[in-house]
Amino acid sequence: MHSRWLCLLVICAFPLLAACATSGHVAIDMGAVSAKVEFGKHDVDVLKSHYAGKHRGKSKHTSPGHAKKGGYPPGIAKQLQRGKGLPPGLDREPLPADLERQLTPLPRGYVRIRVGADLVIMHSDTHVVVDILHDIAV
């Protein structure tokens, strides 16, 4: 009887596991399913390659104090953290479609955006930040 429940759990959880395994890792522990959405090694390599040299020689119009903070004030930089909502008023933009196609698909409900020099994965409904790559899009 116990094996039937385990089999049913695996069959029901398979679509969730397949979706989550595309960008991060999935762990099964005592029948519970958990997933972690994060920038994987492949994605980091693609993103670094894409943004390498993109902004060299261009004027940033950023004060020296803000230059190391992703182009926004330090108070805002401290608010941009995993597990917290995206601070209001930040300029954000989606990643270019051609770049997004090269990256590992995210589970439904998550998006990648650029915030200053940082790249962020956040939940599209709650705007909670789940992963950040600092100073990639410099």
C-alpha positions, 0 to 999 in steps of 0.5 A: 500500500505504501508503494502505491502512495509513493508511486502516485506521488512521483507520477503527480510530482513529475510535471512539477519536477520537470519544470523546476529542474530546468533552472536550478535543482530539485530535491526529493526528501521523504516524499516532499518536493522542493525546488530552488530557482537560481542562475545556473552555471550555464546561464551565468556563463552565457550572461557574462559572455553577452554583457562582456564589453557591452558598455566599455567606452560608454559614459555612465553618468553615474556618480562615483559613489553609486558606480559600485552599487549597480548605479543606484543609491546605497540604500536601494542597493541594500534593499535588493536582496534575495527573499525580499520584494523588488524595491519600488521605483527601480528602473528595470527591463526584461532581458533581450529576447535573443538572450533569453532564448539562450538561457535555461527556461524558468518555471512558470511564474518567474522572470529574469530582469535587469536592474542597473548592473544587476540581473535578477530572477523574481516571481512575476506576481509577488516581485520577490527576488529569488536570485541576483547576479551583481555587477554583470551588466556593467 
